[in-house]
């Protein structure tokens, strides 16, 4: 039965609006100025090392495609991987809000949710997805059997959301569209703050026309305990949390390697030209002037009088024949062009040069630290944005558990692993100086890079060590009394010195 999509904010209207937005973002688009914005498919190909083939004048495109297998060097993957490998979530800290037991209990509860969902590994998928595809999502839903929160990483190729008008945080609706491999159908789940709807169609590539008042081929799935084919949204909010990368560059997100796609194309062209020069001009070409070449009497083709072989010497009885050779093509300019493009890529993406060029010889630690300053600053900037999203994820998870206190704890804090590379001696020296400055022990351990779980275990070990270090009292010996020093000051007034001491 066709689904009505004419009424604003109806389930069919949201399905058409968000479905069109989701599918349209996969392809490249062109603005009014003629500039092309890469789609998600293009960004994905560059991230995986499958950029488009460069055009080489005079060379068959099929041969260029064959060369590209050897010339392809995926520099853009380093631009994405270098910040992702330094973004690690160690845990969450919740302030002592009204009604909560303590911050430590909140940390333990959040850590249990995190570990139950394997987010030590899946959080990297979220970060990588946001950096490579402009944004990523985390879906928070209750488990059907246990009621515990389930955190799922979602991609913008399957999920689209719409914010409420005038808000950058509150979501009005969210849609997930995917292909069901078991049935071969295309399925869709629509979330609104009040209800959840599910749709299905047998069309493998659904089309959401702009002017269509109805969606043909789609069927609303009948859900239990609902007259309109929906089920209530018990959370009261759209359970999707966006992780938007570089929102300052573009509100809907900006991929980490989106700045350097043209530089990657330049590198690929330089490498193709290098291979062409190596194939056709890197070896000295020989010639023989004045040499008569015989023909094969059967085929009529010229017979090659000389074969290229390092063990053979070319000679002839004809005194008029002259041998010579052409100079080889110099490959250094091609290599220099590649290195120059890689340096541009490093500067624009703030990727340390030694990550790309691999030339680290007799470099001091201070020099390496200075080279990584841009990368560390970039990672901290991404941590600020993603930290807010992770805190929203944990608040939603506590809402699933019915813990309204922690669900409304807006003083939550994401504990990130230090993105800066430090040696063990540097950390130990800093900890000693911080102790002299009266920095608390737990804070010093966090600064040294220990996780909250490790710090909790060390606290237990410290208490045990302190208890073992105190010698037990001998019950057979009487307690030792300590003499109290007598006050040498004279007592003024009536009474004795003993009375004054007693007072």
URFENJO-V499874 format. One record per residue. N is the residue number from 0. SS is DSSP state (2 for helix, 1 for strand, 0 for the rest). PSI is psi in whole degrees, 0 to 359 (NA if undefined). NEAR is the number of other ideal C-beta (glycine too) atoms within 8 Angstrom. Layout:
# URFENJO-V499874
[[N | SS | PSI | NEAR] [N | SS | PSI | NEAR]]
This chain:
# URFENJO-V499874
[[0 | 0 | 130 | 4] [1 | 0 | 144 | 7] [2 | 1 | 131 | 13] [3 | 1 | 125 | 9] [4 | 0 | 18 | 13] [5 | 0 | 331 | 8] [6 | 0 | 127 | 8] [7 | 0 | 134 | 4] [8 | 0 | 13 | 7] [9 | 0 | 163 | 10] [10 | 2 | 318 | 11] [11 | 2 | 324 | 13] [12 | 2 | 318 | 12] [13 | 2 | 321 | 14] [14 | 2 | 315 | 18] [15 | 2 | 316 | 12] [16 | 2 | 309 | 10] [17 | 2 | 326 | 15] [18 | 2 | 319 | 14] [19 | 2 | 319 | 10] [20 | 2 | 319 | 10] [21 | 2 | 312 | 15] [22 | 2 | 326 | 10] [23 | 2 | 334 | 8] [24 | 0 | 349 | 10] [25 | 0 | 329 | 9] [26 | 0 | 158 | 7] [27 | 0 | 149 | 9] [28 | 1 | 156 | 8] [29 | 1 | 130 | 7] [30 | 0 | 184 | 7] [31 | 0 | 336 | 3] [32 | 0 | 0 | 4] [33 | 0 | 2 | 6] [34 | 0 | 138 | 6] [35 | 1 | 128 | 7] [36 | 1 | 121 | 8] [37 | 0 | 141 | 10] [38 | 0 | 178 | 11] [39 | 2 | 326 | 11] [40 | 2 | 318 | 9] [41 | 2 | 316 | 10] [42 | 2 | 322 | 15] [43 | 2 | 319 | 11] [44 | 2 | 318 | 10] [45 | 2 | 320 | 14] [46 | 2 | 329 | 11] [47 | 0 | 2 | 8] [48 | 0 | 30 | 9] [49 | 0 | 61 | 6] [50 | 0 | 167 | 10] [51 | 0 | 155 | 5] [52 | 0 | 136 | 7] [53 | 0 | 155 | 9] [54 | 0 | 123 | 6] [55 | 0 | 115 | 10] [56 | 0 | 134 | 4] [57 | 0 | 0 | 3] [58 | 0 | 135 | 8] [59 | 0 | 129 | 5] [60 | 2 | 329 | 8] [61 | 2 | 324 | 6] [62 | 2 | 323 | 8] [63 | 2 | 319 | 14] [64 | 2 | 324 | 9] [65 | 2 | 320 | 7] [66 | 2 | 327 | 11] [67 | 2 | 335 | 11] [68 | 2 | 326 | 7] [69 | 2 | 333 | 6] [70 | 2 | 339 | 11] [71 | 0 | 122 | 11] [72 | 0 | 115 | 7] [73 | 0 | 80 | 8] [74 | 2 | 328 | 13] [75 | 2 | 334 | 13] [76 | 2 | 325 | 10] [77 | 2 | 326 | 11] [78 | 2 | 326 | 13] [79 | 2 | 316 | 14] [80 | 2 | 325 | 9] [81 | 2 | 318 | 12] [82 | 2 | 329 | 13] [83 | 2 | 321 | 11] [84 | 0 | 349 | 6] [85 | 0 | 6 | 11] [86 | 0 | 96 | 15] [87 | 0 | 131 | 7] [88 | 1 | 123 | 12] [89 | 1 | 335 | 8] [90 | 1 | 194 | 12] [91 | 1 | 145 | 15] [92 | 1 | 128 | 10] [93 | 0 | 136 | 15] [94 | 0 | 161 | 9] [95 | 0 | 84 | 6] [96 | 0 | 171 | 11] [97 | 0 | 127 | 4] [98 | 0 | 348 | 4] [99 | 0 | 157 | 13] [100 | 0 | 301 | 4] [101 | 0 | 167 | 7] [102 | 2 | 326 | 10] [103 | 2 | 319 | 7] [104 | 2 | 319 | 9] [105 | 2 | 319 | 15] [106 | 2 | 318 | 13] [107 | 2 | 319 | 8] [108 | 2 | 317 | 11] [109 | 2 | 322 | 13] [110 | 2 | 324 | 12] [111 | 2 | 316 | 8] [112 | 2 | 318 | 13] [113 | 2 | 315 | 12] [114 | 2 | 325 | 9] [115 | 2 | 328 | 7] [116 | 0 | 8 | 10] [117 | 0 | 37 | 7] [118 | 2 | 350 | 10] [119 | 2 | 326 | 7] [120 | 2 | 316 | 7] [121 | 2 | 339 | 11] [122 | 2 | 328 | 11] [123 | 2 | 325 | 9] [124 | 2 | 321 | 10] [125 | 2 | 313 | 13] [126 | 2 | 315 | 14] [127 | 2 | 320 | 11] [128 | 2 | 319 | 14] [129 | 2 | 320 | 15] [130 | 2 | 328 | 13] [131 | 2 | 337 | 12] [132 | 2 | 22 | 14] [133 | 0 | 324 | 14] [134 | 1 | 162 | 13] [135 | 1 | 171 | 15] [136 | 1 | 154 | 14] [137 | 1 | 123 | 14] [138 | 1 | 129 | 12] [139 | 1 | 116 | 14] [140 | 1 | 155 | 9] [141 | 1 | 143 | 9] [142 | 0 | 137 | 9] [143 | 0 | 331 | 3] [144 | 0 | 312 | 4] [145 | 0 | 339 | 4] [146 | 0 | 0 | 7] [147 | 0 | 153 | 10] [148 | 1 | 140 | 14] [149 | 1 | 123 | 10] [150 | 1 | 127 | 13] [151 | 1 | 132 | 7] [152 | 1 | 132 | 11] [153 | 1 | 150 | 11] [154 | 1 | 156 | 10] [155 | 0 | 350 | 14] [156 | 0 | 346 | 9] [157 | 0 | 346 | 9] [158 | 1 | 138 | 15] [159 | 1 | 145 | 12] [160 | 1 | 160 | 13] [161 | 1 | 128 | 12] [162 | 1 | 153 | 10] [163 | 0 | 148 | 8] [164 | 0 | 129 | 5] [165 | 0 | 7 | 3] [166 | 0 | 142 | 7] [167 | 0 | 357 | 3] [168 | 0 | 316 | 4] [169 | 0 | 131 | 7] [170 | 1 | 136 | 12] [171 | 1 | 328 | 11] [172 | 1 | 158 | 13] [173 | 1 | 144 | 14] [174 | 1 | 137 | 16] [175 | 1 | 124 | 10] [176 | 1 | 123 | 13] [177 | 1 | 162 | 8] [178 | 1 | 124 | 8] [179 | 0 | 109 | 10] [180 | 0 | 334 | 5] [181 | 0 | 317 | 4] [182 | 0 | 343 | 5] [183 | 0 | 3 | 8] [184 | 0 | 164 | 9] [185 | 1 | 128 | 13] [186 | 1 | 155 | 11] [187 | 1 | 139 | 14] [188 | 1 | 127 | 10] [189 | 1 | 127 | 15] [190 | 1 | 133 | 11] [191 | 1 | 167 | 13] [192 | 0 | 339 | 8] [193 | 0 | 321 | 6] [194 | 1 | 167 | 10] [195 | 1 | 130 | 12] [196 | 1 | 150 | 12] [197 | 1 | 140 | 12] [198 | 1 | 160 | 14] [199 | 1 | 151 | 12] [200 | 1 | 151 | 10] [201 | 0 | 355 | 8] [202 | 0 | 128 | 8] [203 | 0 | 325 | 6] [204 | 0 | 83 | 4] [205 | 0 | 150 | 11] [206 | 0 | 132 | 5] [207 | 0 | 91 | 12] [208 | 0 | 144 | 5] [209 | 0 | 317 | 5] [210 | 0 | 4 | 4] [211 | 0 | 129 | 10] [212 | 0 | 343 | 6] [213 | 1 | 155 | 10] [214 | 1 | 108 | 12] [215 | 0 | 146 | 6] [216 | 0 | 348 | 7] [217 | 1 | 144 | 13] [218 | 1 | 138 | 8] [219 | 1 | 128 | 11] [220 | 0 | 133 | 8] [221 | 0 | 118 | 5] [222 | 0 | 150 | 10] [223 | 0 | 151 | 5] [224 | 0 | 37 | 4] [225 | 0 | 134 | 10] [226 | 0 | 329 | 3] [227 | 0 | 17 | 5] [228 | 0 | 20 | 10] [229 | 1 | 175 | 10] [230 | 1 | 151 | 9] [231 | 1 | 145 | 8] [232 | 0 | 101 | 14] [233 | 0 | 339 | 5] [234 | 0 | 337 | 9] [235 | 0 | 2 | 7] [236 | 0 | 162 | 10] [237 | 0 | 120 | 12] [238 | 0 | 35 | 12] [239 | 1 | 131 | 14] [240 | 1 | 116 | 11] [241 | 1 | 143 | 9] [242 | 1 | 97 | 15] [243 | 1 | 127 | 12] [244 | 0 | 130 | 14] [245 | 0 | 55 | 10] [246 | 0 | 335 | 10] [247 | 0 | 332 | 3] [248 | 0 | 322 | 5] [249 | 0 | 131 | 8] [250 | 0 | 324 | 4] [251 | 0 | 2 | 6] [252 | 0 | 157 | 12] [253 | 0 | 121 | 9] [254 | 0 | 153 | 13] [255 | 0 | 326 | 11] [256 | 0 | 9 | 15] [257 | 2 | 334 | 10] [258 | 2 | 335 | 6] [259 | 2 | 18 | 13] [260 | 2 | 319 | 13] [261 | 2 | 327 | 6] [262 | 2 | 323 | 12] [263 | 2 | 323 | 14] [264 | 2 | 321 | 11] [265 | 2 | 321 | 9] [266 | 2 | 317 | 14] [267 | 2 | 318 | 14] [268 | 2 | 319 | 10] [269 | 2 | 321 | 12] [270 | 2 | 323 | 12] [271 | 2 | 317 | 14] [272 | 2 | 324 | 10] [273 | 2 | 317 | 13] [274 | 2 | 320 | 11] [275 | 2 | 318 | 11] [276 | 2 | 321 | 12] [277 | 2 | 325 | 9] [278 | 2 | 321 | 7] [279 | 2 | 341 | 7] [280 | 0 | 1 | 8] [281 | 0 | 337 | 9] [282 | 0 | 145 | 5] [283 | 0 | 124 | 7] [284 | 0 | 129 | 6] [285 | 1 | 155 | 9] [286 | 1 | 158 | 8] [287 | 1 | 116 | 13] [288 | 1 | 135 | 8] [289 | 0 | 13 | 7] [290 | 0 | 127 | 9] [291 | 0 | 131 | 4] [292 | 0 | 123 | 8] [293 | 0 | 159 | 7] [294 | 1 | 149 | 8] [295 | 0 | 123 | 9] [296 | 0 | 340 | 4] [297 | 0 | 307 | 4] [298 | 0 | 338 | 4] [299 | 0 | 8 | 6] [300 | 0 | 149 | 6] [301 | 1 | 142 | 7] [302 | 0 | 124 | 8] [303 | 0 | 117 | 6] [304 | 0 | 336 | 8] [305 | 0 | 142 | 7] [306 | 0 | 137 | 5] [307 | 0 | 114 | 4] [308 | 0 | 130 | 5] [309 | 0 | 342 | 3] [310 | 0 | 356 | 3] [311 | 0 | 153 | 7] [312 | 0 | 130 | 3] [313 | 0 | 125 | 7] [314 | 0 | 159 | 3] [315 | 0 | 153 | 8] [316 | 0 | 346 | 3] [317 | 0 | 117 | 8] [318 | 0 | 346 | 4] [319 | 0 | 352 | 5] [320 | 0 | 135 | 10] [321 | 1 | 133 | 7] [322 | 1 | 151 | 9] [323 | 1 | 181 | 8] [324 | 1 | 151 | 8] [325 | 0 | 153 | 8] [326 | 0 | 150 | 4] [327 | 0 | 155 | 8] [328 | 0 | 133 | 7] [329 | 0 | 122 | 5] [330 | 0 | 351 | 10] [331 | 2 | 320 | 6] [332 | 2 | 325 | 7] [333 | 2 | 318 | 11] [334 | 2 | 320 | 9] [335 | 2 | 324 | 8] [336 | 2 | 319 | 9] [337 | 2 | 315 | 12] [338 | 2 | 322 | 9] [339 | 2 | 318 | 8] [340 | 2 | 322 | 12] [341 | 2 | 322 | 12] [342 | 2 | 321 | 10] [343 | 2 | 319 | 9] [344 | 2 | 319 | 16] [345 | 2 | 320 | 14] [346 | 2 | 317 | 7] [347 | 2 | 319 | 9] [348 | 2 | 356 | 11] [349 | 0 | 41 | 9] [350 | 0 | 130 | 13] [351 | 0 | 135 | 12] [352 | 2 | 325 | 10] [353 | 2 | 345 | 11] [354 | 2 | 325 | 9] [355 | 2 | 313 | 12] [356 | 0 | 336 | 9] [357 | 0 | 26 | 6] [358 | 0 | 90 | 6] [359 | 0 | 100 | 6] [360 | 0 | 121 | 4] [361 | 0 | 47 | 2] [362 | 0 | 132 | 7] [363 | 0 | 163 | 5] [364 | 2 | 324 | 6] [365 | 2 | 323 | 6] [366 | 2 | 318 | 8] [367 | 2 | 321 | 13] [368 | 2 | 319 | 10] [369 | 2 | 324 | 7] [370 | 2 | 333 | 9] [371 | 0 | 5 | 11] [372 | 2 | 317 | 8] [373 | 2 | 319 | 9] [374 | 2 | 316 | 14] [375 | 2 | 318 | 11] [376 | 2 | 321 | 9] [377 | 2 | 318 | 10] [378 | 2 | 318 | 12] [379 | 2 | 324 | 9] [380 | 2 | 318 | 8] [381 | 2 | 326 | 13] [382 | 2 | 323 | 12] [383 | 2 | 317 | 8] [384 | 2 | 314 | 12] [385 | 2 | 332 | 14] [386 | 2 | 320 | 11] [387 | 2 | 322 | 8] [388 | 2 | 318 | 13] [389 | 2 | 324 | 12] [390 | 2 | 323 | 12] [391 | 2 | 323 | 9] [392 | 2 | 315 | 12] [393 | 2 | 325 | 13] [394 | 2 | 321 | 14] [395 | 2 | 320 | 15] [396 | 2 | 319 | 13] [397 | 2 | 332 | 13] [398 | 2 | 324 | 13] [399 | 2 | 321 | 13] [400 | 0 | 352 | 9] [401 | 0 | 11 | 5] [402 | 0 | 88 | 9] [403 | 2 | 334 | 7] [404 | 2 | 311 | 10] [405 | 2 | 334 | 15] [406 | 2 | 336 | 10] [407 | 0 | 15 | 8] [408 | 0 | 92 | 14] [409 | 0 | 6 | 5] [410 | 0 | 18 | 7] [411 | 0 | 153 | 13] [412 | 1 | 133 | 10] [413 | 1 | 128 | 11] [414 | 1 | 110 | 10] [415 | 1 | 147 | 11] [416 | 0 | 144 | 9] [417 | 0 | 120 | 7] [418 | 0 | 351 | 11] [419 | 0 | 139 | 7] [420 | 0 | 123 | 5] [421 | 0 | 145 | 8] [422 | 0 | 162 | 6] [423 | 2 | 324 | 6] [424 | 2 | 323 | 6] [425 | 2 | 316 | 8] [426 | 2 | 317 | 12] [427 | 2 | 318 | 9] [428 | 2 | 319 | 8] [429 | 2 | 323 | 10] [430 | 2 | 321 | 11] [431 | 2 | 317 | 8] [432 | 2 | 323 | 8] [433 | 2 | 328 | 11] [434 | 2 | 321 | 10] [435 | 2 | 335 | 6] [436 | 0 | 11 | 6] [437 | 0 | 31 | 5] [438 | 0 | 133 | 8] [439 | 0 | 153 | 6] [440 | 2 | 316 | 6] [441 | 2 | 319 | 8] [442 | 2 | 322 | 9] [443 | 2 | 322 | 12] [444 | 2 | 322 | 11] [445 | 2 | 320 | 11] [446 | 2 | 335 | 12] [447 | 0 | 355 | 10] [448 | 0 | 8 | 8] [449 | 0 | 144 | 8] [450 | 0 | 162 | 7] [451 | 2 | 326 | 11] [452 | 2 | 319 | 8] [453 | 2 | 321 | 9] [454 | 2 | 321 | 12] [455 | 2 | 319 | 9] [456 | 2 | 322 | 8] [457 | 2 | 327 | 10] [458 | 2 | 319 | 9] [459 | 2 | 317 | 8] [460 | 2 | 323 | 8] [461 | 2 | 317 | 8] [462 | 2 | 321 | 8] [463 | 2 | 319 | 8] [464 | 2 | 320 | 8] [465 | 2 | 324 | 8] [466 | 2 | 321 | 7] [467 | 2 | 334 | 6] [468 | 2 | 340 | 5] [469 | 0 | 119 | 6] [470 | 0 | 135 | 3] [471 | 0 | 150 | 4] [472 | 0 | 143 | 5] [473 | 0 | 116 | 5] [474 | 0 | 343 | 4] [475 | 0 | 345 | 3] [476 | 0 | 142 | 6] [477 | 0 | 154 | 3] [478 | 0 | 143 | 4] [479 | 0 | 126 | 4] [480 | 0 | 139 | 4] [481 | 0 | 133 | 4] [482 | 0 | 137 | 4] [483 | 0 | 125 | 4] [484 | 0 | 140 | 4] [485 | 0 | 141 | 5] [486 | 0 | 119 | 6] [487 | 0 | 352 | 3] [488 | 0 | 140 | 4] [489 | 0 | 150 | 3] [490 | 0 | 127 | 9] [491 | 0 | 130 | 3] [492 | 0 | 190 | 4] [493 | 0 | 157 | 2] [494 | 0 | 168 | 6] [495 | 0 | 172 | 6] [496 | 2 | 326 | 6] [497 | 2 | 322 | 6] [498 | 2 | 324 | 9] [499 | 2 | 320 | 10] [500 | 2 | 320 | 8] [501 | 2 | 324 | 5] [502 | 0 | NA | 4]]
